[in-house]
Amino acid sequence: MQPSDLDILVVDDHEMMRTLLVRALTKAGVQRVRTADNGIEALSLLKDRAAHLIITDNQMPGMGGLELSAKVRADQTLGTPKIIIVSGIGSTAFTVEAINAGADAVLMKPIALDELMAAINKLFAV
């Protein structure tokens, strides 16, 4: 699957981070990017239309990335999107916790476009 074929949902409570990620993804050729302020809004959007990939912040009010990952994995009506959690927590224990919650990858902040695209390419074997 090429980046232009992906439908990506970016979930972050900081508007600046959402904007930066959308710009980076668009620059990389992704044509369908939606955004949500938190996990609760993301679940609502996913019920309307599935995504191939969710890129989510870990710490957000309402529902963070770990809980969002677990809920997506528990609800088969949402499809089987790949999930990347972006976090400022850089421990092995957190990475294990994120993978156990359903994440496919964990990236540490700040993330560079090449790092993000490498993770996406790996997940989709582009």
Secondary structure by P-SEA (a helix, b strand, c coil): ccccccbbbbbcccaaaaaaaaaaaaaacccbbbbbccaaaaaaaaaaccccccccccccccccaaaaaaaaaacccccbbbbbbbcccccaaaaaaaaaacccccccccccaaaaaaaaaaaacc
